[in-house]
Amino acid sequence: MALYNKAAEILDKVEQKRGAVKTLVYDSKFQNIKQLFALVCETQKYSSVIQEIIDTTKLLKETKLRINLAKVLVYDLLFGQGLKCGGNWKAMMLKHRSRLQAALARMKVKQKVSRNEDLLPTNVRNAGDQLPRYVRVNTLKTTLEDVIDYLKREGFSYQGHANGIQDLSGLSKNAFICDLHLPNLLVFSEKTDFHDHYLYKAGHIILQDKASCLPAFLLNPPAGSHVIDACAAPGNKTSHLAALMGNKGKLFAFDLDAKRLSTMSTLLLRAGVTCHRLANQDFLKVDPLGADYKDVKYILLDPSCSGSGMVCLRDGSSEQPEDQAQTQEASRLQALSAFQQRCLSHALTFPQVQRVVYSTCSIHTEENEQVVAACLQQNPNFRLVRLLPHWPERGLSPHTHCLRASTTKTLTHGFFVAMFERQSNGSQAILSQQTQPSPSVVCPEGGTAEVEEDIREELCSPNEEQDSTAQKKKKRNRKRKKHTVTQ
C-alpha cells in the first residue's frame, strides 16, 4: 500500500508544480526508488487512457478514491504487473476488475488496436526515452575543469565540446560532452544516473534539464545585484542564479508552499547558496515599493503552468478529447494564462527592475506568446530582448525574440523563455543581450552589429508605428547635419 500511496502523493505534487518527478521520487526516501519512479512515470504516460476508463466505469463515484490514487491502482491492475498491495485497496480493485478490463477492451476495439501501448499517440509512446541527461556544474563549490577531471578518473570518456545538437544524442553510457549553448553544462547518455553519485550528494553538480537552465543563464545577474526569484521552489533555478552572482548580492526567493520552501532550503544548503532570503509569501502580494526591494533590477518569473512540456507529464489517447474535456482544458488554460499575466505585470512594476525573464514548462500558446503579447501591450516601457539568435527553435511569430524548446529540436523538455528589458529614455532599439557566454562553450552568435540590425528589424513594442516615425525623424536630422558639414 505504501508504494501506491507514495506514487499518488508524488503525482499530486507534480500537478502542483512542487518539483520534477525524478527529484520528488529520490527525495521521498522510498525503499525501492526504481519501482516508485517507474510506477509514477508509467501512470502519467497512460494518464488519459486511464482517465477515460475511470470515467466510463464511474470508478471514483463508487470507490471514493482520490483521482491520482485511482490512476496508480488502475495502471498497475491493467497495464502493470498486477496489484501488489493487500487489504482494502486490493479487495476494492478486484471487485471492479472485470468492468475495468471490459472498458479497456472496448477502447482497443474502438481504436482498432491489439496492444495497450498502441492506445497512445506515436509522440507519447517513446517520448523522452532518448533525451540526454544534463548535469549543471555548481560553480559555487567547484569548477567545470575539476568535475571533468574527476569524472575522467572514474572511467568516463570526455568528448570535448559539442559542435551541434546532433552531438548531444547517441552518447555511449560512459561518454560525456560539454553543451554547445550553456557553459558549465555537461551532457551524458540517457542511461547515466547520478542520484547516488558523490558529486551530486555533495552539491558539486545539479541534475537539471538544459531547458530549465535557460532562464537564469539568460537573466545573468551580475555579482552584487539584487534579484527576485518570484516562484522559486523547488530551487534549481535559485541555486543557478546564486552561482551566476557568485553568492554576492541579495537573492529574494518567494513561494507559497511552506513544505516546498523547507525542501528548497535543504537543496540550497547542499548547493552552498548563502546570498538568498527565502519567504513563504505570495509574489503577487510583494510590495514593489518596499524598502527591501527598492534596488531589485533582475527578476526571474517561472509561475505555475500546465506542465505540458514535461515529457513525463505527456499523455493522451490517439483520439481527440471529447467536447467536455476540451472545454475543461480551455478553461484551465485561460485561468492559468490570467494568473501568469498578473504575475508578469506585477514583476514589471518594480521601479528599478531592468530585466525580467518569464519562463514556463508549457507548450501552449495561451501560456507563452499570448501572455507576452498582453504584457507588452500593457507595459510600453519594456521590450523583448532577442535571445540566442542561433537557438534552433523560436517563439511563434511575431514573438521570435523568445525561445522555445522541445524534445525534437533541442533534445530537452518543452519550454518557453522570454526576456523583457526596460527601455532607456529616448531609446528606439531593442538591445541585444549584453553578456554572451564564452565562445569556447557556445555556438558563435554572429557579429554584434548584425545581431542588433536583425533586432531593429523585429521591434516587439506595441508602439512600433511611433518608433518608426521617430527613427525617420532621426535619419532626417542626421542627413541635415551631414549636409551642413559638407557645405
N, C-alpha and C positions, 0 to 999 in steps of 0.2 A: 504493500500500500504506500510505503514511503516513496518509492520510485515515481508512481503516478501523481502523488500529491506534490512532489517537488517539481516534476515536469510541468504540471499545471501552473504552479506558482511562478516558474520562470517564464512561461508564455504570458501570464498576466503582466509581469514586469517588462517584458519586451514590448507589449502593446502600449504600455505606459511610458515607453522610452526611458526606462530606468537602467539601460545598459545593453550591450551586444550579447547575443546568445552565448557565444563561447565564454565571454568574461563572466556572465552570470552563472553559467554551469560550473566553471572552475572555482569561482568564489563561493559556491554553495557548500563546498567541502563534503559533497556526497561521496559515499564509499566507492561506487562504481561510476567514475566520471564518463567513460566512453559509452556506457549503456545509457546514461542520462542524456548525454549530448545527442546520441543517435535518435533517441525517442523524441526529443524536442524538435529536432530538425525534420525528421520524417513526418511528424504530426503537422508541422507547418507546411511541409511540401504538399500534403494531401488535404490541407485545411478546407478548401472549398468543396471538395468531393465529400468529405466527412460532414461538412455543414449541411449539404443537401440531403444526406442520409438522415441526419438528426432531425431536419425539418420535416421530411416526408413521413418519418416514423413517430413524430411528436415525442421524441425521447425525453427532452427536458421537462415537458409538462408532466410526464408520468413518473420521472425519477427524481425531479427537483435537484439535479446535479448542476454545478457551476459549468458554464459553457466550455471552458478550457479543460476542465477535468473530464467532461464528457468526451471531448475530442480525443484526448490522450487514451482513454479507455476504448473508444471505438476504433482508433487506429490500431492498437495492439490486438484487439479482438479480430478485426477484419483484414488488416494489412501486415501485422507484425507476427510475432512468434506465438501468439495466443496469450491470454491473460495470465500473469504470473502472481497476481495478488490473491488474497484469500478473503474470507469474511464476507461482509455485507455487499461490498462492491462487486465481487466476483459473482455472487448469487444473483444480484440485481442484473448484471450484464448478461449472464447466461439465460436469464428469464426472457430477455429481449433479443437473444442471438438470432433466432430464426427470422424475425422481422427485419433485423438489420442486414442479414445476409441476403434476404429477398430484395431489399431496396438496392443493395449493391449489384445484384444480378440484373435487376431491371435497368439500371444505369448502363451496364455493359451492352445489353441488348439494344437499348435506345441509341447508343453511340456506335454500335456495330464493332465492338472490340472484344477481345477474349482475355486480355491481361489487365491487371489492376493499373499498372503504370501507363497503359495506353489511354486511360481516362484523363491523363494530364496533357496539356499542350506541349509541343516539342521544346519550346524555350524553357519550360519548367522542369522537364524530366531530368536533365543533367545540368541545370543552371548552377554555376558556381563550382562545379566539380573540378574544373581546371584553372580556377583563379589562383594566381601565385600567393604565397604567404609573404606579407610585408612586415618588416621589422624596423622600427624607428630607433636610431641610436639616441640615447638620452645624454645630451652633451652637458647636463648638469653634473653627471657622475663620471663620464668617460669621454673618449673621442672615437671618431669613426675608424681611425687607423688602429687604435688599440683593440677595438672589437674585431676588426678584420684579422689582426694577428692572432687573437685568442681563438677565433674560430678555425683558422688555418692550422693551429697547433692541435686542435681537436679532430682534425681529419677532413674538414670541409675544404672544398676546392673553390678558390676565389677566381671569378671570371672577368674581373675588371669592371669597367663602366659600360652600361648598355648604350647602344647607338640608336636603337629604335624599339618600338613597342614589342616587335616580334622577338626581341632578345629576352623578354621577361617571361615567356612561356616555354614550356618544354624543358625546363631545367631538370637535371638529374637530382636524385634525392639529396646528395651531399654537396651539390653545387650552389653557389650564390653569386649575385651580381649587384653592383650599385645602380640605383634607379637613374633614369635619364632626365627626370624633371625635378626631383626633390633631393636636396643634399641630405646626408645623414639617414638615408632610407635604403635598406638592403632588401633584396628580393630573393626568395627561396622557392623551391618546389612546393606544390600544394601538399605534398606528403610530409613536409617537415613540421614538427611540433616542438615549440619552445616552452610550453607551460610548466614543465618540470626542470627547465634549464637554470643553471646558476645565474646567468646574466639577467634573466627575467626576474627571478626571485629577489635578486639584489637591486633591481631597479635600473640596471645599466641599459636595458633595452625595453621598448614599449611595443606590444603587439597591437598594431593599428593599421587598418586598411589604408591604402595610399590615398584614396579619395577623401577620407576623414582627416588626413594630414594637410589637405589643401587650405582650409580656412585660416588656420594660424600662420602657416607659411606665407600666404598672400597678404595677410594683415601686417605681418612683420614689424611688430612694435619695437622700437629701439630700447636699449638699456636705459633705465631711469624713468621710463614713461609711466603714465597712469592708464590702466587698461581695465575694461569690464568684459568678463565672460558672462553673458546675460542668462543663459540657461545651461549651467555648467556641467552637471552630472552626466555621465559617470566620471569625467575628469581628464580623459586623454588629451583633449584639446587644451585644457587649462595647463597641464604639465608641458605641453608643446609651447604655449605662449611664454611660460616661465623660462624655458630653455632659450628661446629666442631673445628674451630680455636679460639673460644671464643672471636671473634671480635679483635683478636690480630694478627698483621702482615699486609700484603698487599694482597688484592684480586683484581686483574685486570679482568674486565669483558668487553668483546667486543661483539658488534652486529652491523650489517649493517643498520638496520632499526631504524630511529630516533624515530618514534612513539612507537615502541616496547620498546625502551630504556626509553622513558618517562613513559610508563605504568610500566615498571620494577622498575624505580626509586621510584614510589609510593608504590609498593609492598615491596621493601627493607626498605623503611622508616617505613612502618607499622610493619615490622618484627624486627625492631631495629638494622638493619645492619649498621655499621659505618666504617668498615675497607675496604670498596670497592672503586674502581675507575672505573667509567663507561666511555667507549669510543665508540663513533659512528664510528667504523672502521672495515674494513675487516681484520680478523685474519691473512689471508694469506699475508697481507702487513705489518704485525707487524715485526719489525727487531729483531731477536733473540739476536743480539749483542748490542741492545740499552741499554743505561745506566739504564733505569727503570727496565729492565728485566734480568739483569746480575745475580740476586740471585734467580730467579724463579726455584723452584725444583719440583713443582707439577702442572700438567695441566689436566684439565677436558675438554674433547672434545666430544660434543654431536651435531654433524653437521646436516645440513638439510638432511632429508632422505625421503623415500616414505611414512612413517607413517603407513605402512601396519600392524603394530602390534596393533594400536589403535582400540579397539573394535568398537568405534563409526564410524570408517572410513571403516570398512569391509563391502563389498557389493559384489554382483555378482549374476548372474543367475545360474541355475543348469547346463547350457550348458557351454562347453569350449568356450573361446573367439574365434572370427574369426581370421584368419591368420593376417589380418591387425592390429587388436588390439594387438595380441601377439607380433608382430614386434615393434609396438609403445611402448609397455610396456618394452620389452627387451632393446630398445634404451634408454628409460628413465632411467632404472636401470643402464645401462652402463655409462651414463653421471653422475648419482649420485655417483656411485662407484668410478669413476675417480676423482670427486671432493673430496670425502671423503678420498681417498688415498693421495691427495695433502695436505689436512688439517692435516692428521695424520703424514705424513712425515715431514711437517713443524713443528709440535709440537715436534717431536723428535730431531730437530736441535738446540733447546735451549741448550746452553753449560753446564748449571748446572742442567738441569732437571734430576730428578731421577726416577720419576714415571709419567706415562701418562695413564689416563683412557679414553678409547674410548667406546662410547655407541651409540646405535640407538634404535628407537622405530619401528624397521623393523623386519620382519620375513624372509627376503630374504637373501640367502647365499651371493649373489653378494655384498650386503652392509655390511655384517658381516664377516664371516670367510675368504672370498676372499680378503677383504681389509686388514685384519690382516696378512694373509699369504704374501701378496705383500709387506707390510711394514716391516715385519720381514726379508724378503729376502734382502731388500734394506738397512736395519739398523742392521747389525750383532752385534752391541754393546748392543742391547736390547733383552730381553727375556720376555716371558709371566709369570706372577705370577699366581699360581694356586689359584683360588678364591673359598672360602667357599666350601671345599671338599664335604660336605654333602648336598649342594644345590640340589634339585631334578631334575633339567634339565641342561645339559651341552651343550657347543658348539659342533658343528658337528666334528667328528673325522677328522684329528688328533688334533684339537684345543679344547680339552676337559678341558683345563685350564680355558677357557672362560665360561661365564654363558649365558644361555637363560632363558627366562620367557614366560609363556603362560597362557591363561585362564584356561586350563585344569590341568596342572601340578603344577602351582604356584598360581593360583587364582589371576592373575594380567593381565594387558595388555601385549601384546607381546613385548619383549625387548631383547637386547643383550648387554653384557658388557665384555670388555677385559681390562687387565691392563698390560702395558709394564713397565719393570724396567731395568734401566741401569745396566750392569754388571760391577762389580769392576774388576780392573786389575787382571788377573790370575784366576778369579772366574770361576768354572766349574759347578756350581749347581744353579738351579733356587731357589731363596729364597721363603719360604712360607711367607704369609702376616704377617708382623711384629706385627701389632696391631690387636688383636681379640676383639670382643665385650664381654661385661660382660656375664659370663656363666649363670647368673640368668635370662638373657633375651633371649639368643640364644640357639640353639641346640648345644650339645657338638660336637666339631670338631675333636676329637681324639687326640692322643699324637703327640707332635711336631716331634719326631723322625720318627714316622710312616708317617706323612704327608710329611716330607722332603724326606723320602725314595721313596714315591709314586711320588714325583715331579722329583727326579733324574731319575726315570724310564721313564718319559714323557717329555724329553727335547724338547723344541719347537724351538730352534735355528736352522737356516739353516746349521750351522756348526756342525751338530750332529756327523758326522763321525770324524771330527777333535777333538771334545770334547771327544769322546770315546777313541781315541788314547791317549790323554793327561791323561785321567783317568787311563788307563792301565799303563802308564809310572809311575804315582804317586804310584799305587799299587806296582809295581816292586821296586821302591825306598823304600817304607815302609818295604817291605819284606827284602831287603838288610840290612836296619838299624836294624830291629829286629834280623836278623841272626847275625850281628856283636855284638850286646849287649849280645846275648845268649852265643856266644863264649867267 
